[in-house]
C-alpha cells in the first residue's frame, strides 16, 4: 500500500474518531421541575437543602426572604425555592407559589407545642391554597436527633393523614451520606406524583 493510501486511511480514521467523540452534540438537557419549600424559622429547610446539594453545613445561615437551590438528579433537576419562615415573611409566601409543581413542608419535630401548632396551621393554610391544593406534598419532620422529637404520629393531624400525604422523619444535622438517598427517594416519589 502506498504512503498516500496509508495517510488517507489514517485521516479517515481520525475523522471517524472525531465524529464519534465530538459531533454527537451536547447531551440532552435534563428536565427541570420547580418546588417550593416552606416551614417555620429553625425547622431546618436550609440545612436539609444544603446537604442535598452537597454543600458545606458550616456555611448555613437562616434564610431571610427566599433562596433557590438546584437539587441535581441523574435524569432531572429540582429547582427548590426555599421561603424564609419568620412571622413577617410567612404572609408573603403565597406570592412565590405560582409555577410550583410540588411542595416540601419542613417542620421542627422537637419544637414547642405552640410552634408545632403554628406549623400545623401554616401547613393547613398551604394545603387549602388554590395554587398548592392540587400539588403533591412532602412533609419532613426534622430534628429527629433531639430528645424532645415527636414521632410522625405525634406530629400529624387527622387532616394530614386522611389526605394521604407523605410524611418522613429526618435529621438534617445527621444526614450522613447513607441517609441522603432516603430523602432523595422521597423527592423522587414527589416528582412522580407531579401533574404536568
C-alpha positions, 0 to 999 in steps of 0.5 A: 500500500502506498504512503498516500493510501496509508495517510488517507486511511489514517485521516479517515480514521481520525475523522471517524474518531472525531465524529464519534467523540465530538459531533454527537452534540451536547447531551440532552438537557435534563428536565427541570421541575420547580418546588417550593419549600416552606416551614417555620424559622429553625425547622431546618429547610436550609440545612436539609437543602444544603446537604442535598446539594452537597454543600458545606453545613458550616456555611448555613445561615437562616434564610431571610426572604427566599433562596433557590437551590438546584437539587441535581438528579441523574435524569432531572433537576429540582429547582427548590425555592426555599421561603424564609419562615419568620412571622413577617415573611410567612404572609408573603409566601403565597406570592412565590407559589405560582409555577410550583409543581410540588411542595416540601413542608419542613417542620421542627419535630422537637419544637414547642407545642405552640410552634408545632401548632403554628406549623400545623396551621401554616401547613393547613393554610398551604394545603387549602391554597388554590395554587398548592391544593392540587400539588403533591406534598412532602412533609419532613419532620426534622430534628429527629436527633433531639430528645424532645422529637415527636414521632410522625404520629405525634406530629400529624393531624387527622387532616394530614393523614386522611389526605394521604400525604407523605410524611418522613422523619429526618435529621438534617444535622445527621444526614450522613451520606447513607441517609441522603438517598432516603430523602432523595427517594422521597423527592423522587416519589414527589416528582412522580406524583407531579401533574404536568 
